[in-house]
Amino acid sequence: MVKVRMNTADVAAEVKCLRRLIGMRCSNVYDLTPKTYVFKLMNSSGQTESGESEKVLLLMESGVRLHTTAYVRDKSNTPSGFTLKLRKHIRTRRLEDVRQLGYDRIILFQFGLGANAHYVILELYAQGNILLTDPDYQVLTLLRSHRDDDKGIAIMSRHRYPVEISRVFERTTATKLQDALARVDKPEETDSAKVDGGEAEVTDRPKKEKQGKQKGGKASESKKNSDAKQVTLKIVLGEALGYGPQLSEHMILDAGLAPNTKLSASNKLDEDAIHVLLEAVKRFEDWLQDIISGEKIPEGYILMQKDNVGRNSAASESGGHIKMYDEFCPILLNQFKTREHEKFDTFDAALDEFYSKIESQRSELQQKAKEDSAVQKLNKIRTDQESRVLNLRKEVDQFVKMAELIEYNLEDVDAAILAVRVALAKGMSWEDLARMVKEERKSGNPVAALIDKLHLEKNCMTLLLSNNLDEMDDDEKTLPADKVEVDIALSAHANARRWYEMKKKQESKQEKTVKAHEKAFKAAERKTRIQLSQEKAVATISHMRKVHWFEKFNWFISSENYLVISGRDAQQNEMIVKRYMSKGDLYVHAELHGASSTVIKNHRPDQAVPPLTLNQAGCFTVCHSQAWDSKIVTSAWWVYPHQVSKTAPTGEYLTVGSSKPGGVKVRGQKGKLKKMKEKYADQDEEERRIRMALLASAGNAQKKDEETPQENTVPVKEKVPVSGKSCSTSILLIG
């Protein structure tokens, strides 16, 4: 089963990795789910390549995980009340401390100092919790309230958080280990309060004990007997030291012992085995102590699922199997050394990769389940439609068959109808008529043998008819006759016509049903497709993209792969000239107030910037000036970097901003660029010249045809527009 929760060693290693965040300020808090929150931390002193402040996203999930993340997740549109409370108290505050309470799975974050300090406490045991407290640890808000009256502990709002009840880290001694192993023959006295790795915390335990007492003595007694039979060295060591079964197995294997060794009053470890086990425990605790108080940054390991588990995993596009994550740990445990694993520089990076991959796979599975459900729904609609159409077709075929059977037996049908009419005309009652038909059938009357049942209340009867005209096989002759309903008031021909009319109505109904169902199916398919696309857009986890240094400016890449940057405001204009303009670049500006400073970055300083890039940069400069909104036709100019100066001549001063050009002094001759109107006018003129040449050549060809005498030829004239004008010419075909 995939590991989900963090144990004591995981928490200690992650806290060590997170101490690098001390000194960063909390910029904002977001909620992803009711139990998952993201803290955006910024470091104003450290800057990235883009020149912006360093940003770190710290992700907390109550009871499950804690790590920084390099993946972007969709945030809630409306922040919850808990998120607003966190923002109110810790936003813009500096992170002063990150520490683990004792060696419990509780992490404390301190924002601010002194009387202005606030603590965010994350609990990773049982159901988990996130709390916000004041400097005196009075709870201001929390996700989950719970209390233990026996212990006198209340984790509730306006109550003090009991930080003093956390377990203090103590080194294991020989006496402590021997006492733990000596209590094997007294399983009821075994202290299970220190078990780590997923069990309930101290405050939740008394409730479970009470529930166990109320269930009856038999169940508890049988459980004790089964526990006494299944006590192993791994379980005993995990309960005694509080590290959990996984870390206990690591220490036992390090000592060269078997983790599943059965322990009882008659089967105990000898002194040599205890001594070797104690040395293994000390080696692990030395590593843990170095993590807690030393300078070592723990590495991270992610273990893959075994072959028999990942055999059914989906194949990737390259044809191989997708790697399925199974475990994470800050130290490669002895029981996992033979398994396939992936190593990371820090444990924090391993946690981010593990949980983000699991989360991504979970979202993909949910999306796949929704898609399968939608496909099943559409298939059900299609199947229902096909079944209805099939039933209508069967009814049409049945109506045709009834009419044909009547046509095959016209004389017999007329004879049966006449017999019934005569009997009713003589005043015979319905009961006497039914009795007479029954007697005549027994006496062998062929007309009475055709009558199956009378429905005189509907003025009709059912006849037994068969196809006597077509050639039939022996098997077909043995088939029973079909029951056909005929109207007594109509003749045989009229009854056949009635069935054909019913067939036409049914065909019309079938056609309308097919059209309506196709329309409904297309609408359902379109609605399902839109819904799936929206859900797919929402449930995405993408890697955080690296922001380039030029993305804070207005920028584009020219057709010849030259980077062109332009300032968004006066400060950025100053920054571009001072910091980013270098030798070989070109400075572009427009002769209009409000135009921004534009620089063409020349990645090949030994070569000149091509004219096309210059024209594109000039258009870019003019479009970002007031000329665009004012619809003014103007031009841009360019100079070399050595012609641009930030110092004014004696007796003059430079303005800060984006005036003509703002904050810089340009010396020497400027290179003029074409106006936008002139540039596109050249293109229009060229197109006009080509079109006129085509028209002229086609006109000459038409004149030659007119000079040749032809019979029954009528010239047709029409107006062909050329560049806004019209001219009278013959009809032309221009390819």
Disulfide bonds with the S-S distance in Angstrom:
none
